[in-house]
Amino acid sequence: MAGSSHGHTPAAWTGVIIAFIGFCVAGAFMVMDQPAGFWAGMVVVLLGGVVGGVMRMMGLGQPKDLHAPHQMTGDREPARAEG
């Protein structure tokens, strides 16, 4: 996928950063055996997805024409053997 711009948008970065903070909070509270803090961290993870989605709807995500160019033109990359 050389040359792909997948995920290089303010919406993607913001959503991932918020979700990462939520995972860190949840992990810390899991180790401290504090269920309320763990679930609060999980809420922050979900909040990251919501914020990213809202930002995408506001136009800060990847434009629709860049999501899947092969669907618009019918072109597909041939499968490559790795090894």
Backbone as a printed PyTorch tensor [residue, N CA C, xyz], in Angstrom:
tensor([[[  0.8140,  -1.1880,   0.0000],
         [  0.0000,   0.0000,   0.0000],
         [  0.8590,   1.2530,   0.0000]],

        [[  1.9140,   1.2230,  -0.7040],
         [  2.7560,   2.4040,  -0.7910],
         [  1.9670,   3.5430,  -1.4140]],

        [[  2.1150,   4.7140,  -0.8580],
         [  1.4250,   5.8740,  -1.3860],
         [  0.0190,   6.0390,  -0.8470]],

        [[ -0.3950,   5.1880,   0.0780],
         [ -1.7300,   5.2880,   0.6520],
         [ -1.7800,   6.4180,   1.6690]],

        [[ -2.8860,   7.1440,   1.6850],
         [ -3.0400,   8.2080,   2.6690],
         [ -4.0360,   7.7830,   3.7420]],

        [[ -4.2090,   6.4890,   3.9190],
         [ -5.1710,   5.9530,   4.8700],
         [ -4.8660,   6.4190,   6.2940]],

        [[ -5.7990,   7.1220,   6.8870],
         [ -5.6800,   7.5050,   8.2850],
         [ -4.9060,   8.7690,   8.5640]],

        [[ -4.4260,   9.4540,   7.5570],
         [ -3.6370,  10.6590,   7.7730],
         [ -4.5350,  11.8860,   7.7300]],

        [[ -5.5110,  11.9290,   8.6480],
         [ -6.4370,  13.0470,   8.7130],
         [ -6.5920,  13.4870,  10.1570]],

        [[ -7.0100,  14.7320,  10.3910],
         [ -7.2400,  15.1760,  11.7720],
         [ -8.2740,  14.3120,  12.4920]],

        [[ -9.3150,  13.8680,  11.7880],
         [-10.3380,  13.0400,  12.4240],
         [ -9.7460,  11.7090,  12.8960]],

        [[ -8.9440,  11.0840,  12.0580],
         [ -8.3490,   9.7930,  12.4160],
         [ -7.3720,   9.9480,  13.5790]],

        [[ -6.4970,  10.9230,  13.4900],
         [ -5.5140,  11.1280,  14.5580],
         [ -6.1920,  11.4320,  15.8880]],

        [[ -7.1930,  12.3030,  15.8750],
         [ -7.8670,  12.6720,  17.1130],
         [ -8.5860,  11.4760,  17.7200]],

        [[ -9.3170,  10.7360,  16.8970],
         [-10.0260,   9.5680,  17.4040],
         [ -9.0890,   8.5220,  17.9850]],

        [[ -7.9890,   8.2710,  17.3120],
         [ -7.0340,   7.2620,  17.7830],
         [ -6.3360,   7.7190,  19.0650]],

        [[ -5.9840,   8.9820,  19.1490],
         [ -5.3160,   9.4800,  20.3570],
         [ -6.2490,   9.3940,  21.5630]],

        [[ -7.5120,   9.7840,  21.3820],
         [ -8.4650,   9.6950,  22.4900],
         [ -8.6690,   8.2400,  22.8920]],

        [[ -8.8160,   7.3440,  21.9230],
         [ -8.9920,   5.9270,  22.2310],
         [ -7.7620,   5.3550,  22.9260]],

        [[ -6.5740,   5.7630,  22.5010],
         [ -5.3400,   5.2900,  23.1360],
         [ -5.2860,   5.7220,  24.6030]],

        [[ -5.6620,   6.9590,  24.8680],
         [ -5.6930,   7.4410,  26.2580],
         [ -6.6860,   6.6100,  27.0620]],

        [[ -7.8380,   6.3150,  26.4680],
         [ -8.8220,   5.4770,  27.1530],
         [ -8.2900,   4.0920,  27.4680]],

        [[ -7.5740,   3.4750,  26.5210],
         [ -6.9820,   2.1630,  26.7700],
         [ -5.9490,   2.2310,  27.8920]],

        [[ -5.1580,   3.2880,  27.9200],
         [ -4.1620,   3.4410,  28.9850],
         [ -4.8360,   3.5900,  30.3460]],

        [[ -5.8760,   4.4050,  30.4030],
         [ -6.6180,   4.5960,  31.6590],
         [ -7.2410,   3.2720,  32.1030]],

        [[ -7.9100,   2.5810,  31.1820],
         [ -8.5470,   1.3080,  31.5190],
         [ -7.5170,   0.2810,  31.9820]],

        [[ -6.3740,   0.2310,  31.3100],
         [ -5.3290,  -0.7110,  31.7090],
         [ -4.7710,  -0.4180,  33.0860]],

        [[ -4.5600,   0.8550,  33.3680],
         [ -4.0340,   1.2310,  34.6850],
         [ -5.0270,   0.8570,  35.7890]],

        [[ -6.2880,   1.1540,  35.5730],
         [ -7.2820,   0.8340,  36.5970],
         [ -7.5320,  -0.6600,  36.7030]],

        [[ -7.2990,  -1.4080,  35.6270],
         [ -7.4260,  -2.8560,  35.7070],
         [ -6.3490,  -3.4150,  36.6280]],

        [[ -5.1350,  -2.9070,  36.4720],
         [ -4.0280,  -3.3650,  37.3180],
         [ -4.2790,  -2.9780,  38.7740]],

        [[ -4.8770,  -1.8080,  38.9910],
         [ -5.1650,  -1.3510,  40.3560],
         [ -6.4260,  -1.9880,  40.9290]],

        [[ -7.0850,  -2.8750,  40.1570],
         [ -8.2920,  -3.5720,  40.5870],
         [ -9.3960,  -2.5900,  40.9840]],

        [[ -9.6280,  -1.6150,  40.1040],
         [-10.6790,  -0.6060,  40.3050],
         [-11.6450,  -0.6670,  39.1220]],

        [[-12.7190,  -1.4410,  39.2460],
         [-13.6370,  -1.6240,  38.1100],
         [-14.2560,  -0.3190,  37.5910]],

        [[-14.5810,   0.6040,  38.4760],
         [-15.2000,   1.8610,  38.0270],
         [-14.2370,   2.6410,  37.1220]],

        [[-12.9640,   2.6860,  37.4700],
         [-11.9770,   3.3660,  36.6460],
         [-11.7630,   2.6680,  35.3160]],

        [[-11.7960,   1.3250,  35.3570],
         [-11.6730,   0.5630,  34.1120],
         [-12.8010,   0.9190,  33.1530]],

        [[-14.0430,   0.9210,  33.6470],
         [-15.1800,   1.2180,  32.7790],
         [-15.1750,   2.6670,  32.3290]],

        [[-14.6660,   3.5580,  33.1610],
         [-14.5220,   4.9500,  32.7340],
         [-13.5440,   5.0350,  31.5590]],

        [[-12.4700,   4.2650,  31.6020],
         [-11.5230,   4.2140,  30.4870],
         [-12.1600,   3.6600,  29.2280]],

        [[-13.0280,   2.6600,  29.3730],
         [-13.7260,   2.1040,  28.2170],
         [-14.6810,   3.1320,  27.6070]],

        [[-15.2810,   3.9650,  28.4480],
         [-16.1440,   5.0440,  27.9410],
         [-15.3140,   6.0270,  27.1290]],

        [[-14.0930,   6.3140,  27.5910],
         [-13.2100,   7.2170,  26.8440],
         [-12.8370,   6.6020,  25.4980]],

        [[-12.6230,   5.2870,  25.4500],
         [-12.3320,   4.6130,  24.1850],
         [-13.4910,   4.8160,  23.2080]],

        [[-14.7080,   4.5950,  23.6690],
         [-15.8810,   4.8020,  22.8110],
         [-16.0130,   6.2590,  22.4040]],

        [[-15.6810,   7.1500,  23.3050],
         [-15.7310,   8.5850,  22.9970],
         [-14.7780,   8.9260,  21.8510]],

        [[-13.6250,   8.2640,  21.8050],
         [-12.6830,   8.4760,  20.7060],
         [-13.3010,   8.1430,  19.3610]],

        [[-14.0570,   7.0440,  19.2950],
         [-14.7270,   6.6810,  18.0580],
         [-15.8010,   7.6810,  17.6690]],

        [[-16.5370,   8.1460,  18.6510],
         [-17.5910,   9.1300,  18.3840],
         [-16.9910,  10.4450,  17.9000]],

        [[-15.9550,  10.9150,  18.5840],
         [-15.3110,  12.1750,  18.1920],
         [-14.7320,  12.0660,  16.7820]],

        [[-14.0660,  10.9580,  16.4760],
         [-13.5260,  10.7640,  15.1310],
         [-14.6180,  10.7570,  14.0750]],

        [[-15.7370,  10.0980,  14.3700],
         [-16.8430,  10.0580,  13.4270],
         [-17.4750,  11.4310,  13.2000]],

        [[-17.6320,  12.1870,  14.2920],
         [-18.1950,  13.5370,  14.1720],
         [-17.2610,  14.4330,  13.3650]],

        [[-15.9630,  14.3310,  13.6340],
         [-15.0000,  15.1460,  12.8830],
         [-15.0050,  14.7750,  11.4030]],

        [[-15.1730,  13.4860,  11.1080],
         [-15.2460,  13.0620,   9.7060],
         [-16.4700,  13.6620,   9.0230]],

        [[-17.6080,  13.6640,   9.7460],
         [-18.8180,  14.2580,   9.1800],
         [-18.6790,  15.7730,   8.9980]],

        [[-17.8050,  16.3890,   9.7960],
         [-17.5620,  17.8260,   9.6650],
         [-16.6120,  18.1390,   8.5160]],

        [[-16.0900,  17.1140,   7.8540],
         [-15.2160,  17.3320,   6.7090],
         [-13.7400,  17.2430,   7.0350]],

        [[-13.3980,  16.7540,   8.2280],
         [-11.9920,  16.6630,   8.6130],
         [-11.4080,  15.2680,   8.3970]],

        [[-12.1680,  14.4050,   7.7440],
         [-11.6970,  13.0600,   7.4380],
         [-11.2550,  12.9660,   5.9970]],

        [[-11.0060,  11.7450,   5.5720],
         [-10.5770,  11.5100,   4.1980],
         [-11.7660,  11.6840,   3.2570]],

        [[-11.5800,  12.3820,   2.1370],
         [-12.6850,  12.5500,   1.1880],
         [-13.1830,  11.2040,   0.6630]],

        [[-14.4570,  11.1240,   0.3560],
         [-15.0730,   9.8680,  -0.0930],
         [-14.3940,   9.3120,  -1.3450]],

        [[-13.9510,  10.1770,  -2.2560],
         [-13.3440,   9.6840,  -3.4930],
         [-11.9880,   9.0350,  -3.2650]],

        [[-11.3910,   9.2020,  -2.1000],
         [-10.1060,   8.5660,  -1.8050],
         [-10.2620,   7.2750,  -1.0100]],

        [[-11.4640,   6.9580,  -0.5350],
         [-11.6540,   5.7640,   0.2830],
         [-11.3480,   4.4930,  -0.4860]],

        [[-11.9630,   4.3030,  -1.6300],
         [-11.7760,   3.0680,  -2.3850],
         [-11.8350,   3.3760,  -3.8780]],

        [[-10.7190,   3.8100,  -4.4520],
         [-10.7420,   4.1650,  -5.8620],
         [-11.0940,   2.9980,  -6.7690]],

        [[-10.7920,   1.7700,  -6.3870],
         [-11.1090,   0.6380,  -7.2540],
         [-12.6140,   0.4200,  -7.3710]],

        [[-13.3870,   0.8610,  -6.3870],
         [-14.8380,   0.7100,  -6.4650],
         [-15.4340,   1.6850,  -7.4690]],

        [[-14.7980,   2.8320,  -7.6240],
         [-15.3310,   3.8320,  -8.5380],
         [-14.9740,   3.5050,  -9.9930]],

        [[-13.7950,   2.9560, -10.2230],
         [-13.3430,   2.7190, -11.5850],
         [-13.4550,   1.2650, -12.0050]],

        [[-13.6290,   0.3810, -11.0320],
         [-13.6880,  -1.0400, -11.3490],
         [-12.3140,  -1.6740, -11.4000]],

        [[-11.2430,  -0.8960, -11.2170],
         [ -9.8900,  -1.4340, -11.2520],
         [ -9.5450,  -2.0360,  -9.9010]],

        [[ -8.8430,  -3.1200,  -9.9280],
         [ -8.3540,  -3.7340,  -8.7100],
         [ -6.8940,  -4.0790,  -8.9090]],

        [[ -6.1360,  -3.9700,  -7.8310],
         [ -4.7450,  -4.3650,  -7.9120],
         [ -4.6750,  -5.8880,  -7.9300]],

        [[ -3.7960,  -6.4490,  -8.7550],
         [ -3.6520,  -7.8990,  -8.7520],
         [ -3.0110,  -8.3690,  -7.4500]],

        [[ -3.3800,  -9.5460,  -7.0240],
         [ -2.7910, -10.1050,  -5.8100],
         [ -1.3190, -10.3830,  -6.0300]],

        [[ -0.5260, -10.0460,  -5.0340],
         [  0.9150, -10.2620,  -5.1360],
         [  1.3280, -11.3890,  -4.1970]],

        [[  2.1770, -12.2510,  -4.6810],
         [  2.7100, -13.3100,  -3.8350],
         [  3.8470, -12.7480,  -3.0220]],

        [[  3.8150, -13.0130,  -1.7350],
         [  4.9020, -12.5540,  -0.8690],
         [  5.7200, -13.7620,  -0.4550]],

        [[  6.9860, -13.5070,  -0.3060],
         [  7.7870, -14.6260,   0.1670],
         [  9.1420, -14.6780,  -0.3500]]])
